Amino acid sequence: MPNNQLIPSVLRSISVAGAAILFIFSLPQSASAQAISSKQRTEIEKIVKEYLLANPEILQEAYTELEKRRHLAAVQSNAKALFESSHQVVLGNPKGDVTMVEFFDYNCGFCKRAVADMLELLKTDPKLRIVLKEFPVLGEASVEAARVAVAVRMQDSTGEKYLDFHRKMFDNRGANNKTQALAAAKAAGLDMSRLEKDLASDEVKATIDESYKLVDALGMSGTPTYVVGTEIVVGAVGLAALKEKINTARCGKIAC
């Protein structure tokens, strides 16, 4: 959310919270107690205002905590589609103790940079389960590439050929579209006749539609975006940061 939209949103949250606090203060402490006076209410409002002005970082802290709780609720309410959908690729340990979901676009430069992080995690963390979800947001070429990727997944239950295809796509120096995706699929050893048939199947549309619905439900807008455990992580944050998120999900600390 841009800063010019963030501040009013936070202030509205603070206003609601402040109103609730003032309401509580205004309630009688007992049946025989008197409600606070207008003067007392004014004094409370003054104290709250002065405290917030003196400690403005609290606004950001409150917003961060609010977003954390929203993310947690969104992940929990969409857990089945997010972690256990039939419309996804699963790499690494299928029974891993932590799942990292990545939403990506084959024309996303940051996603291309992040592939090395994913591959390193696959190699070095035998307890990690990785789920890949196509989220084409960068135009029709990205949609074409994503459709081919789904068709690749449909004939590769192990994920090995999909991963080879995935790497070849991000190794391409130019834009990725259907032509480049078909070439990558052929190079990865896919059955091209079957792939062409699968491209016309309902499964392709259902897979991409599910990703769009999940992204909307989780409040995402760009790629790459990860879900690690129950935390949403936005952007190509790097290998070290991803390891910290995985460890936090695994043992509650950044280093297990």
C-alpha positions as MATLAB code, in Angstrom:
seq = 'MPNNQLIPSVLRSISVAGAAILFIFSLPQSASAQAISSKQRTEIEKIVKEYLLANPEILQEAYTELEKRRHLAAVQSNAKALFESSHQVVLGNPKGDVTMVEFFDYNCGFCKRAVADMLELLKTDPKLRIVLKEFPVLGEASVEAARVAVAVRMQDSTGEKYLDFHRKMFDNRGANNKTQALAAAKAAGLDMSRLEKDLASDEVKATIDESYKLVDALGMSGTPTYVVGTEIVVGAVGLAALKEKINTARCGKIAC';
ca = [
       0.000    0.000    0.000;
       1.466    3.422   -0.951;
       2.406    5.711    1.940;
      -0.284    8.243    1.049;
      -2.880    5.492    1.496;
      -1.210    3.893    4.494;
      -1.354    6.890    6.828;
      -5.127    7.506    6.586;
      -5.727    3.786    7.009;
      -3.638    3.688   10.168;
      -5.207    6.835   11.513;
      -8.660    5.374   10.989;
      -7.585    2.281   12.910;
      -6.177    4.436   15.698;
      -9.344    6.543   15.755;
     -11.482    3.434   16.155;
      -9.208    2.090   18.864;
      -9.169    5.464   20.585;
     -12.933    5.680   20.494;
     -13.158    2.242   22.053;
     -10.719    3.199   24.800;
     -12.581    6.391   25.542;
     -15.845    4.466   25.652;
     -14.369    2.081   28.212;
     -13.126    4.975   30.307;
     -16.571    6.530   30.123;
     -18.292    3.489   31.597;
     -19.159    3.559   35.304;
     -16.790    1.436   37.401;
     -19.776    0.241   39.416;
     -23.517    0.740   39.544;
     -23.069    3.646   41.971;
     -20.112    5.252   40.225;
     -20.484    8.343   38.082;
     -19.399    8.458   34.432;
     -16.325   10.555   33.717;
     -16.942   14.203   33.093;
     -16.474   16.088   29.845;
     -13.371   17.668   31.346;
     -11.912   14.247   32.179;
     -12.695   12.996   28.716;
     -10.941   15.998   27.191;
      -7.907   15.343   29.371;
      -7.782   11.681   28.282;
      -7.998   12.678   24.624;
      -5.193   15.172   25.163;
      -2.982   12.563   26.835;
      -3.558   10.045   24.032;
      -2.857   12.645   21.354;
       0.309   13.878   23.033;
       1.561   10.331   23.523;
       1.013    9.426   19.867;
       2.686   12.625   18.686;
       5.655   11.934   20.942;
       5.837    8.299   19.842;
       4.701    8.203   16.179;
       6.490    4.888   15.604;
       3.614    3.271   17.483;
       1.416    3.910   14.436;
       3.716    1.832   12.259;
       4.028   -0.839   14.941;
       0.254   -1.024   15.230;
      -0.150   -1.252   11.463;
       2.519   -3.965   11.206;
       0.817   -6.007   13.899;
      -2.563   -5.505   12.230;
      -1.180   -6.714    8.884;
       0.448   -9.708   10.581;
      -2.881  -10.740   12.080;
      -4.697  -10.207    8.783;
      -2.139  -12.330    6.952;
      -2.411  -15.098    9.526;
      -6.202  -15.149    9.251;
      -6.062  -15.128    5.440;
      -3.532  -17.966    5.294;
      -5.484  -20.069    7.770;
      -8.807  -19.581    5.985;
      -7.258  -20.516    2.615;
      -4.904  -23.226    3.872;
      -6.354  -26.095    1.829;
      -6.062  -24.313   -1.524;
      -2.732  -22.825   -0.533;
      -0.935  -25.935    0.690;
      -2.894  -28.990   -0.458;
      -4.381  -28.096   -3.841;
      -4.195  -30.559   -6.718;
      -3.450  -27.560   -8.957;
       0.158  -27.049   -7.892;
       3.719  -28.329   -8.131;
       5.326  -29.834   -5.041;
       9.124  -30.054   -4.799;
      11.463  -31.147   -2.056;
      10.174  -33.263    0.811;
       6.439  -33.936    0.246;
       6.106  -34.580    4.001;
       8.343  -31.724    5.075;
       7.862  -30.010    8.420;
       7.657  -26.563    6.784;
       6.017  -25.584    3.488;
       7.196  -22.608    1.449;
       4.783  -21.520   -1.282;
       6.058  -19.273   -4.070;
       3.827  -17.311   -6.447;
       5.800  -16.318   -9.550;
       5.616  -14.933  -13.081;
       7.934  -16.187  -15.832;
       8.587  -12.622  -16.991;
       9.375  -11.283  -13.532;
      13.001  -10.200  -13.223;
      12.919  -10.510   -9.435;
      11.543  -14.050   -9.754;
      14.434  -14.889  -12.050;
      16.868  -13.689   -9.415;
      15.039  -15.677   -6.734;
      15.290  -19.028   -8.554;
      18.811  -19.545   -7.201;
      17.470  -19.127   -3.642;
      14.808  -21.783   -4.203;
      17.300  -24.203   -5.737;
      19.709  -23.739   -2.847;
      16.952  -24.403   -0.327;
      15.988  -27.553   -2.227;
      19.572  -28.752   -2.046;
      20.358  -27.856    1.558;
      17.087  -28.306    3.482;
      15.862  -31.924    3.319;
      12.889  -31.143    5.569;
      11.488  -28.354    3.392;
       8.421  -28.756    1.185;
       8.202  -26.246   -1.676;
       5.007  -25.437   -3.573;
       5.132  -23.469   -6.827;
       2.097  -21.569   -8.108;
       1.925  -19.752  -11.430;
       0.700  -16.178  -10.976;
       0.961  -14.453  -14.385;
       0.551  -10.723  -13.805;
       2.806   -9.207  -16.457;
       0.620   -9.458  -19.520;
      -0.610  -11.977  -22.054;
       2.851  -13.436  -22.697;
       3.076  -14.394  -19.028;
      -0.362  -16.015  -19.192;
       0.722  -18.042  -22.242;
       3.868  -19.216  -20.450;
       1.914  -20.103  -17.317;
      -0.578  -22.167  -19.323;
       2.257  -24.233  -20.803;
       3.744  -24.661  -17.319;
       0.457  -26.105  -16.055;
       0.386  -28.546  -18.970;
       3.953  -29.560  -18.089;
       2.915  -30.257  -14.515;
      -0.017  -32.358  -15.698;
       2.288  -35.008  -17.208;
       5.025  -34.922  -14.556;
       3.983  -36.357  -11.194;
       7.527  -36.268   -9.787;
       8.163  -32.581  -10.484;
      11.579  -33.360  -11.980;
      10.761  -32.377  -15.548;
       8.760  -29.410  -14.310;
      11.789  -28.161  -12.369;
      13.978  -28.589  -15.459;
      11.392  -26.663  -17.497;
      11.174  -24.016  -14.754;
      14.924  -23.438  -14.772;
      15.087  -23.271  -18.553;
      12.356  -20.633  -18.578;
      14.205  -18.399  -16.181;
      17.501  -18.991  -17.997;
      15.959  -17.421  -21.101;
      17.324  -13.896  -21.545;
      14.332  -12.550  -23.417;
      10.619  -12.363  -22.749;
       8.825  -15.643  -22.123;
       5.662  -16.496  -24.021;
       4.073  -19.633  -25.492;
       6.837  -20.100  -28.053;
       9.635  -20.001  -25.483;
       7.626  -22.167  -23.083;
       7.006  -24.864  -25.696;
      10.709  -24.879  -26.569;
      11.633  -25.251  -22.891;
       9.114  -28.065  -22.479;
      10.513  -29.907  -25.484;
      14.071  -29.481  -24.196;
      12.972  -30.872  -20.823;
      11.745  -34.060  -22.515;
       7.976  -33.576  -22.302;
       5.523  -35.384  -24.584;
       4.663  -32.477  -26.864;
       1.589  -34.094  -28.442;
       0.058  -34.651  -25.033;
       1.099  -31.184  -23.913;
      -0.744  -29.553  -26.809;
      -3.893  -31.488  -25.877;
      -3.535  -30.625  -22.192;
      -3.274  -26.926  -23.042;
      -6.936  -27.036  -24.067;
      -8.059  -28.781  -20.875;
     -10.147  -27.294  -18.081;
      -7.304  -28.055  -15.666;
      -5.144  -25.289  -17.114;
      -7.803  -22.636  -16.599;
      -8.730  -23.987  -13.160;
      -5.110  -23.841  -12.005;
      -4.523  -20.245  -13.012;
      -7.949  -19.135  -11.774;
      -7.202  -20.688   -8.387;
      -3.946  -18.738   -8.153;
      -5.744  -15.477   -8.930;
      -8.378  -16.199   -6.281;
      -5.735  -17.058   -3.686;
      -3.734  -13.937   -4.437;
      -6.852  -11.818   -4.066;
      -7.806  -13.514   -0.793;
      -4.296  -13.064    0.608;
      -4.017   -9.440   -0.502;
      -1.002  -10.014   -2.770;
      -0.186   -7.880   -5.769;
       3.254   -8.767   -7.135;
       5.838  -11.469   -7.673;
       7.618  -13.194   -6.204;
       5.473  -13.547   -3.104;
       6.015  -16.358   -0.630;
       3.977  -17.945    2.098;
       6.296  -19.555    4.647;
       4.368  -21.420    7.292;
       1.687  -18.849    8.068;
       3.664  -15.727    7.117;
       3.382  -13.838    3.838;
       6.743  -12.628    2.523;
       6.715  -10.110   -0.314;
       9.520   -9.748   -2.829;
      12.870  -11.352   -3.668;
      14.108  -11.059   -0.089;
      17.141  -13.298   -0.594;
      18.328  -16.661    0.665;
      19.288  -15.545    4.185;
      15.887  -13.956    4.829;
      14.043  -17.001    3.510;
      16.084  -19.275    5.769;
      15.163  -17.105    8.744;
      11.460  -17.306    7.867;
      11.686  -21.081    7.436;
      13.475  -21.472   10.769;
      10.904  -19.269   12.495;
       8.141  -21.483   11.134;
      10.098  -24.597   12.121;
      11.284  -23.790   15.630;
      10.167  -20.262   16.491;
      13.673  -18.790   16.087;
      15.645  -17.387   13.146;
      18.289  -20.062   13.741;
      17.224  -23.581   14.797;
];
